[in-house]
Structure formats: structure tokens, C-alpha cells
Amino acid sequence: MSDDAPLAERRERLVAEVLQTSGVRDERIAAALRDVPRHLFLPHLPPEETYLDDAIVTKRDAEGQPISSSSQPAIMAIMLDQLTLAPGQRVLEIGAGTGYNAALMKHIVGPSGAVISVDIEADVAEAARGHLASAGYPDVTVVAADGADGYPPGAPYDRVIATVGVSDLAPAWLQQAGPGARIVVPLDVRGSQLAVAFGRAGSGGHWVSRSIAPCGFMRMRGSLAGPERTVVLQPGLSIMLPDGFTLADGREVDGGALAAFLDGRPAEFTTGVRTSSMQVFWGLGLWLATSDPRSCGVAEERHDQDAPGRLAQAPLRAGGLLATAGIVDSGGIAVLTADQPEPGQLMLGVAGFGPHGPELGAALAAHVQAWDQAGQPGAARLHVDAYPRSSPDEPAQVRGALQIERPATRFVVYHA
């Protein structure tokens, strides 16, 4: 199918931007991005808007929270690169979205390969089938089912990829994976999300990370829905809490009280730390997640770009989304803020809100400075080992490692 010249030019610019942003050099991925028409997977939008390197929400729940989207192309390229796709492979995808990622994979594995995509939402699966057919990929199989069960009729798979955030590895995925399989998932690590490419540890019963990259995806729903949760403070403003989060006094987080705190005057702190927005979320965010049980993320959607918003100084800005990290406890919340003294560089600060805002702010500033003194470690220095409950292997004892217990898997997270 040929596009008119303006769309072809926009697509070519998108490919150039994606390759530059992601660092991906695989020409098969670049060719798929050039050939697969993204606008056919987002027919409700003007075609020119679909060729931006942005995630696009396509479905929300009753509270207005996003539950399905077309992911940011740069993140898609990174995860496809982690997947190491090749012609002839059989691929299982968990989370169909619009069908665009499945089309990219089918383009790479070719006529001799197969792509099966599973989504828990029947209407999402039906729409994805229509998009794939209109784009010239009717041979991708889209199944409406709980992705935690995989898809046994298509097994064994050479590659398994989840395009929704997960907190565990479903036993079905491991059982349906072939001997040399690779599994790529956006794994929740105490509120931070990492795209982890797992491979088998030789003949052992556990899996080890082959590569790790920062990412951000909507959480999986259904029987494998993670224990992490989002508390809506008010429409468009929410806080993300990690697994097992509790306030010091044992009470639940009060969204209304936090929203009121954020309306107040903050206690402000300087840190003297310069960094980038990527390092904040995939370095400092993970540092906070593994070192302070009060860690959290805060996000705000702004439809009016001129409105100040509660997170006006947030270190991450993407389209109409503002996001930051922080710590929260009874009586207050402290979040990271940022000034931009020069392009690509942030000067980090802290704002503490509520009666306990000053003490939380001081603690958060101390975390920022400790991370900086450690060399601003990020995802590139991380390793994640996964030990299925069915495996006879015992987790390795690594000094300073974080061990995360999930129903089906024990994860060991550590810096190299």
C-alpha cells in the first residue's frame, strides 16, 4: 500500500528519530518501521499525528485511567531489538494494543514465521484484527483471552514478548517457550519498570537477563495483574505505589489529602545534582525504589498546555504528561523537581508538601545526593535473575541484591 508523499516523508522522519533516540541499528527493525503504516492502526486520528514518536492512549477505564495504547515507537524498537527477531520464528505477544507491534514483528519474521497476539479486552482484540487486515497483515492471529495463559495451540514459541507491564513471569509463558527462547517483558521493580530480555541459564531451571532497558507501559490486567496500584488524587493526577506499600501508621493512602497537600506551599530543597531526565527515571527512580520503602511515582495529564499544573517543575515532560518520583508517608509527600540550566541537563531539587513535607523533602534530597555520589547508577548496570517456583535452583546470594518474591517467580536484582 502506498502513502501520499507527505505521509511518506513523515514516516521517514519518524524512523530517523526512533533510530537516533533508541540507538537501535538493526536494519530489519528500521525496514519494518518504514513499511508498516502506523496511521492505519490509529484510524481515529489525523494521519499526520500518528507519525510522532509518542505513545497514544486508545482506551480508558471508568475512572479515566489509560488501559490500552499504541506504545512509543522508540520503546517498541528497543524491545524488538532485545527480542532478537529473525525470519521463520514463532512469536507470542501478550497485549495486542492496536496491532501495530504485531505487524512490525510479522514484517520481520516473514511468511515462514508466525505472530500470535493475545489481549484480555475482546473489543481491543477485534479492533487489532481489523487494523492488521487493513495494513496487509491478516495472517497475524489475534486472540481475546487472558494473556497469563499464553496460547497453547501455537506453542512452542521462539520468542515471547509482553507489551504490558508485568510483575511476574507467567508459568504458561515459560512452559510454552522453546529451548532457545527469549522472553522480553516490562518488569515492575518496586514501582520502576524495566524491559528485561530473559534467556535460559544454560541447562538450569532459572532465567537470567541478557539485556535491560528502561521503559514505561500500562500494567497487565487479569489473573496476572500486579500488586502495584495507582491512586487517583483527582482527574488527571495520580500516584503510583509499589508492591506492599503501607504508610508508617498503617493507614491507606488518602488521595484527597495528598491532592490538598500538593495545593499547599512546598518546603523547597536544592541538591546540587545535575543529570538528565532519562537518568532521573531509570537511574534515580530505581535507586529510590530499592532503597526507600516510601518511594512512589506521581503523574499528571495536562490537556491545557498553558495551565501551570501541580507538577509544573517535574523532570519528565512528554506531550501533555508530567511525571516525577518521590517518597510519601503519613502527613506529607516529597517529589523531585528540576530546572533546566542548559539543553539536555537538569538541576535537581526537591519539594516537600504537607505537615511532614520538610522532613520528607530533606530525606529525598539526601537520597538524590547519595545516588550522585555513587556515580548515578542506572539500568545499564543492572542484572535480573528469575527463579521460577518450579525450578530446583536456589537464588544466588549477591551482596546488596534486592530479592523480590512473586507468586510464580523469585527475582534477584543487583548492580554489576
For each residue, the residues with C-beta under 8 A, 3 or more apart:
1: 37 40 135 136
2: 8
3: 7 8 11 37
4: 7 8
5: 8 9
6: 9 10 48
7: 3 4 10 11 37 39 47 48 51
8: 2 3 4 5 11 12
9: 5 6 12 13
10: 6 7 13 14 48 51
11: 3 7 8 14 15 33 34 37 38 51
12: 8 9 15 16 34
13: 9 10 16 17 51
14: 10 11 17 18 33 38 51 52 53 73
15: 11 12 18 19 30 33 34
16: 12 13 19 20
17: 13 14 20 21 53 74
18: 14 15 21 22 24 33 53 73 74 77
19: 15 16 22 23 24 25 30 77
20: 16 17 23
21: 17 18 53 74
22: 18 19 74 75 77 78 81
23: 19 20 78
24: 18 19 29 30 77 78 80 81
25: 19
26: 29 30 80 81
27: 30 31
28: 31 32 85 108
29: 24 26 32 33 77 80 81 104 108
30: 15 19 24 26 27 33 34
31: 27 28 34 35 107
32: 28 29 35 36 80 103 104 105 107 108
33: 11 14 15 18 29 30 36 73 77 104
34: 11 12 15 30 31
35: 31 32 107
36: 32 33 100 103 104 107 135 137
37: 1 3 7 11 40 41 135
38: 11 14 41 42 50 51 70 73 100
39: 7 42 43 45 47 50 51
40: 1 37 43 131 134 135
41: 37 38 50 70 98 99 100 103 131 135
42: 38 39 45 49 50 56 58 70 98 100
43: 39 40 131 134
44: 58
45: 39 42 49 50 56
46: 49 50
47: 7 39 50 51
48: 6 7 10 51
49: 42 45 46 52
50: 38 39 41 42 45 46 47 56 70
51: 7 10 11 13 14 38 39 47 48
52: 14 49
53: 14 17 18 21 72 73 74
54: 72 318 319
55: 69 70 71 72 75 318
56: 42 45 50 69 70
57: 60 66 68 69
58: 42 44 68 69 70 97 98 124
59: 66 67 68 69 121 124
60: 57 63 64 65 66 67
61: 64 65 67
62:
63: 60 232
64: 60 61 232 235 236
65: 60 61 230 232 238
66: 57 59 60 69 218
67: 59 60 61 121 218 221
68: 57 58 59 97 121 124 218
69: 55 56 57 58 59 66 97 218
70: 38 41 42 50 55 56 58 97 98 100
71: 55 75 76 97 101 163 217
72: 53 54 55 75 76
73: 14 18 33 38 53 76 77
74: 17 18 21 22 53 77 78
75: 22 55 71 72 78 79 195 215 216 217
76: 71 72 73 79 80 100 101 104 163
77: 18 19 22 24 29 33 73 74 80 81
78: 22 23 24 74 75 81 82 195 213 215
79: 75 76 82 83 161 163 184 186 195 213 215
80: 24 26 29 32 76 77 83 85 101 104 105 108
81: 22 24 26 29 77 78 84
82: 78 79 182 184 195 197 210 211 213
83: 79 80 91 105 159 161 182 184 197
84: 81 159 182 197
85: 28 80 89 91 105 108 109 159
86: 89 108 109
87: 108 109 110 112 113
88: 109 110 112 113
89: 85 86 109 113 158 159
90: 109 113 114 116 154 156 157 158 159 178
91: 83 85 105 109 113 114 115 116 157 158 159 160 161
92: 116 118 150 151 154 155 157 159 160 161 173 176
93: 96 101 102 105 115 116 117 118 160 161 162 163
94: 118 147 150 160 161 162 163 164 166 173 220
95: 117 118 119 147 162 163 164 217 220
96: 93 99 102 117 118 119 124 125 128 142
97: 58 68 69 70 71 100 101 119 124 128 163
98: 41 42 58 70 127 128 131
99: 41 96 102 103 117 127 128 129 131 132 135 137 140 142
100: 36 38 41 42 70 76 97 103 104 131
101: 71 76 80 93 97 104 105 161 163
102: 93 96 99 105 106 115 117 128 132 137 140 142
103: 32 36 41 99 100 106 107 131 132 135 137 140
104: 29 32 33 36 76 80 100 101 107 108
105: 32 80 83 85 91 93 101 102 108 109 115 161
106: 102 103 109 110 113 115 137 139 140
107: 31 32 35 36 103 104 110 137
108: 28 29 32 80 85 86 87 104 105 113
109: 85 86 87 88 89 90 91 105 106 112 113 114 115
110: 87 88 106 107 113
111:
112: 87 88 109
113: 87 88 89 90 91 106 108 109 110
114: 90 91 109 141 154
115: 91 93 102 105 106 109 140 141
116: 90 91 92 93 140 141 142 143 151 154
117: 93 95 96 99 102 125 128 140 141 142 143
118: 92 93 94 95 96 125 142 143 144 145 146 147 150 151
119: 95 96 97 124 125 128 142 143 144 145 147
120: 144 145 146 147 221 222
121: 59 67 68 124 125 144
122: 125 126 144
123: 126 127
124: 58 59 68 96 97 119 121 127 128
125: 96 117 118 119 121 122 128 129 142 143 144
126: 122 123 129 130 144
127: 98 99 123 124 130 131
128: 96 97 98 99 102 117 119 124 125 131 132 142
129: 99 125 126 132 133 142
130: 126 127 133 134
131: 40 41 43 98 99 100 103 127 128 134 135
132: 99 102 103 128 129 135 137 138 140 142
133: 129 130 136 137 138
134: 40 43 130 131
135: 1 36 37 40 41 99 103 131 132
136: 1 133
137: 36 99 102 103 106 107 132 133 140
138: 132 133
139: 106
140: 99 102 103 106 115 116 117 132 137
141: 114 115 116 117 151 154
142: 96 99 102 116 117 118 119 125 128 129 132
143: 116 117 118 119 125 151
144: 118 119 120 121 122 125 126
145: 118 119 120 149 151
146: 118 120 149 222 223 224
147: 94 95 118 119 120 150 162 164 170 220 222 224
148: 170 172 220 222 223 224
149: 145 146 152 170 172 223
150: 92 94 118 147 155 160 170 172 173 175 176
151: 92 116 118 141 143 145 154 155 176
152: 149 155 172 176
153:
154: 90 92 114 116 141 151 157 176
155: 92 150 151 152 175 176
156: 90 176 177 178 181
157: 90 91 92 154 160 176 177 178 181
158: 89 90 91 178 180 181 182
159: 83 84 85 89 90 91 92 181 182 183 184
160: 91 92 93 94 150 157 173 176 177 181 182 183 184
161: 79 83 91 92 93 94 101 105 183 184 185
162: 93 94 95 147 165 166 184 185 186 220
163: 71 76 79 93 94 95 97 101 186 217
164: 94 95 147 186 217 218 219 220 221
165: 162 186 187 188 193 216 217 218 219 220 226
166: 94 162 169 170 185 186 187 188 219 220 224 226
167: 187 188 220 224 226 227 228 243 406
168: 224 226 406 407 408 409
169: 166 173 174 183 185 198 207 386 388 406 408 409
170: 147 148 149 150 166 173 174 224 408
171: 174 175 388 390 408
172: 148 149 150 152 175 176
173: 92 94 150 160 169 170 176 177 183
174: 169 170 171 177 183 207 388
175: 150 155 171 172
176: 92 150 151 152 154 155 156 157 160 172 173
177: 156 157 160 173 174 181 183
178: 90 156 157 158 181
179: 200
180: 158 200
181: 156 157 158 159 160 177 178 199 200
182: 82 83 84 158 159 160 197 198 199 210
183: 159 160 161 169 173 174 177 197 198 199 207
184: 79 82 83 159 160 161 162 195 196 197 198
185: 161 162 166 169 195 196 198
186: 79 162 163 164 165 166 193 194 195 215 216 217
187: 165 166 167 193 194 195 196 384 411
188: 165 166 167 191 192 193 219 226 228 242 243
189: 192 193 194 286 289 290 384 402 404 411 413
190: 242 243 289 290 295 402 404
191: 188 228 240 241 242 285 289 295 296 297
192: 188 189 281 282 285 286 289
193: 165 186 187 188 189 214 215 216 217
194: 186 187 189 212 213 214 215 282 286 379 382 384
195: 75 78 79 82 184 185 186 187 212 213 214 215
196: 184 185 187 209 211 212 384
197: 82 83 84 182 183 184 209 210 211 212
198: 169 182 183 184 185 207 208 209 210 384 386
199: 181 182 183 207 208 210
200: 179 180 181 203 204 207
201: 204 205 206 207 208 385 393
202:
203: 200
204: 200 201 391 393
205: 201 387 388 390 391 392 393
206: 201 385 386 387 388 391 393
207: 169 174 183 198 199 200 201 385 386 388
208: 198 199 201 383 384 385 386
209: 196 197 198 212 382 383 384 385
210: 82 182 197 198 199
211: 82 196 197
212: 194 195 196 197 209 379 380 382 383 384
213: 78 79 82 194 195 379
214: 193 194 195 278 281 282 378 379
215: 75 78 79 186 193 194 195
216: 75 165 186 193
217: 71 75 95 163 164 165 186 193
218: 66 67 68 69 164 165
219: 164 165 166 188 225 226 228
220: 94 95 147 148 162 164 165 166 167 224 225 226
221: 67 120 164 225
222: 120 146 147 148 225
223: 146 148 149
224: 146 147 148 166 167 168 170 220
225: 219 220 221 222
226: 165 166 167 168 188 219 220 243
227: 167 243 244
228: 167 188 191 219 240 241 242 243
229: 240 241 245
230: 65 238 239 240 241
231: 238 239 241 253 255 258
232: 63 64 65 235 237 238 255
233: 237 238 239 255 256 258 259 262
234: 237 255 259
235: 64 232
236: 64 300 301 302 303
237: 232 233 234 259 262 298 299 300 301 310 311
238: 65 230 231 232 233 298 299 300
239: 230 231 233 253 255 258 296 297 298 328 333
240: 191 228 229 230 296 297 298 299
241: 191 228 229 230 231 245 253 296 328
242: 188 190 191 228 245 289 295 296
243: 167 188 190 226 227 228 404
244: 227
245: 229 241 242 253 293 296
246: 250
247: 250 251 252 253 328 329 330
248: 329 330
249: 330
250: 246 247
251: 247 254 330
252: 247
253: 231 239 241 245 247 258 328
254: 251 257 258
255: 231 232 233 234 239 258 259
256: 233 259 260
257: 254 260 261 354
258: 231 233 239 253 254 255 261 262 328 333 354
259: 233 234 237 255 256 262 263
260: 256 257 263 264
261: 257 258 264 332 333 353 354 357
262: 233 237 258 259 310 333 353
263: 259 260 310
264: 260 261 353 354 357
265:
266: 351 352 353 357 361
267: 351 352 353 357 358 361
268: 337 349 350 351 352 361
269: 349 350 351 352 361 362 364 365
270: 349 365
271: 348 349 350 365 368 369 372
272: 369
273: 347 348 368 369 371 372
274: 341 345 346 347 348
275: 279 280 283 284 345 346 348 372 376
276: 279 280 344 345 346
277: 280 281 315 316 317 338 346
278: 214 281 282 283 378
279: 275 276 282 283 284 376 378
280: 275 276 277 283 284 285 315 316 325 336 338 346 348
281: 192 214 277 278 284 285 315 316 323 325
282: 192 194 214 278 279 285 286 378 379
283: 275 278 279 280 286 287 371 376 377 378 379
284: 275 279 280 281 287 288 325 336 367 368 371 376
285: 191 192 280 281 282 288 289 297 325
286: 189 192 194 282 283 289 290 378 379 382
287: 283 284 290 291 367 370 371 374 377
288: 284 285 291 292 295 325 326 327 364 367
289: 189 190 191 192 242 285 286 292 295
290: 189 190 286 287 402 413
291: 287 288 295 367 370
292: 288 289 295 327 363 367
293: 245
294: 327 328 329 360
295: 190 191 242 288 289 291 292 325 326 327
296: 191 239 240 241 242 245 325 326 327 328 333
297: 191 239 240 285 323 324 325 326
298: 237 238 239 240 311 314 323 324 325 326 333 335
299: 237 238 240 311 321 322 323
300: 236 237 238 309 310 311 314 321 322 323
301: 236 237 320 321 322
302: 236 305 307 309 320 321 322
303: 236 320
304: 307
305: 302 320
306:
307: 302 304
308: 312
309: 300 302 312 322
310: 237 262 263 300
311: 237 298 299 300 314 322 323 324 335
312: 308 309 322
313: 337 338 339 349 351
314: 298 300 311 317 322 323 324 335 336 337 338
315: 277 280 281 323 324 336 337 338 346 348
316: 277 280 281 321 322 323 324
317: 277 314 321 322
318: 54 55 321 323
319: 54
320: 301 302 303 305
321: 299 300 301 302 316 317 318
322: 299 300 301 302 309 311 312 314 316 317
323: 281 297 298 299 300 311 314 315 316 318
324: 297 298 311 314 315 316 335 336 337
325: 280 281 284 285 288 295 296 297 298 335 336
326: 288 295 296 297 298 333 334 335 336 350 360 364
327: 288 292 294 295 296 333 334 360 363 364 367
328: 239 241 247 253 258 294 296 332 333 334 360
329: 247 248 294 332 333 356 360
330: 247 248 249 251 356
331: 354 355 356
332: 261 328 329 352 353 354 355 356 357 359 360
333: 239 258 261 262 296 298 326 327 328 329 352 353 354 357 360
334: 326 327 328 350 351 352 353 357 360 361 363 364
335: 298 311 314 324 325 326 350 351 353 364
336: 280 284 314 315 324 325 326 348 349 350 364 368
337: 268 313 314 315 324 348 349 350 351
338: 277 280 313 314 315 346 347 348 349
339: 313 346 347 349
340: 343 345 346 347
341: 274 345 347
342: 345
343: 340
344: 276
345: 274 275 276 340 341 342
346: 274 275 276 277 280 315 338 339 340
347: 273 274 338 339 340 341
348: 271 273 274 275 280 315 336 337 338 368
349: 268 269 270 271 313 336 337 338 339
350: 268 269 271 326 334 335 336 337 361 364 365 368
351: 266 267 268 269 313 334 335 337 357 361
352: 266 267 268 269 332 333 334 356 357 358 359 360 361 362 364
353: 261 262 264 266 267 332 333 334 335 357
354: 257 258 261 264 331 332 333 357 360
355: 331 332
356: 329 330 331 332 352 359 360
357: 261 264 266 267 332 333 334 351 352 353 354 360 361
358: 267 352 361 362
359: 332 352 356 362 363
360: 294 326 327 328 329 332 333 334 352 354 356 357 363 364
361: 266 267 268 269 334 350 351 352 357 358 364 365
362: 269 352 358 359 365 366
363: 292 327 334 359 360 366 367
364: 269 288 326 327 334 335 336 350 352 360 361 367 368
365: 269 270 271 350 361 362 368 369
366: 362 363 369 370
367: 284 287 288 291 292 327 363 364 370 371
368: 271 273 284 336 348 350 364 365 371 372
369: 271 272 273 365 366 372 373
370: 287 291 366 367 373 374
371: 273 283 284 287 367 368 374 376 377
372: 271 273 275 368 369 375 376
373: 369 370
374: 287 370 371 377
375: 372
376: 275 279 283 284 371 372
377: 283 287 371 374 381 415
378: 214 278 279 282 283 286 381 382
379: 194 212 213 214 282 283 286 382
380: 212
381: 377 378 415 416
382: 194 209 212 286 378 379 413 414 415 416
383: 208 209 212 413 414 415 416
384: 187 189 194 196 198 208 209 212 411 412 413
385: 201 206 207 208 209 395 396 411 412
386: 169 198 206 207 208 409 410 411
387: 205 206 391 393 394 395 409 410 411 412
388: 169 171 174 205 206 207 391 408 409
389: 407 408 409 410
390: 171 205
391: 204 205 206 387 388
392: 205
393: 201 204 205 206 387
394: 387
395: 385 387 403 410 412
396: 385 401 412
397: 401
398: 401 412 414
399:
400: 414 415
401: 396 397 398 412 413 414
402: 189 190 290 412 413 414
403: 395 410 411 412 413
404: 189 190 243 410 411 412 413
405: 410
406: 167 168 169 409 410 411
407: 168 389
408: 168 169 170 171 388 389
409: 168 169 386 387 388 389 406
410: 386 387 389 395 403 404 405 406
411: 187 189 384 385 386 387 403 404 406
412: 384 385 387 395 396 398 401 402 403 404
413: 189 290 382 383 384 401 402 403 404
414: 382 383 398 400 401 402
415: 377 381 382 383 400
416: 381 382 383
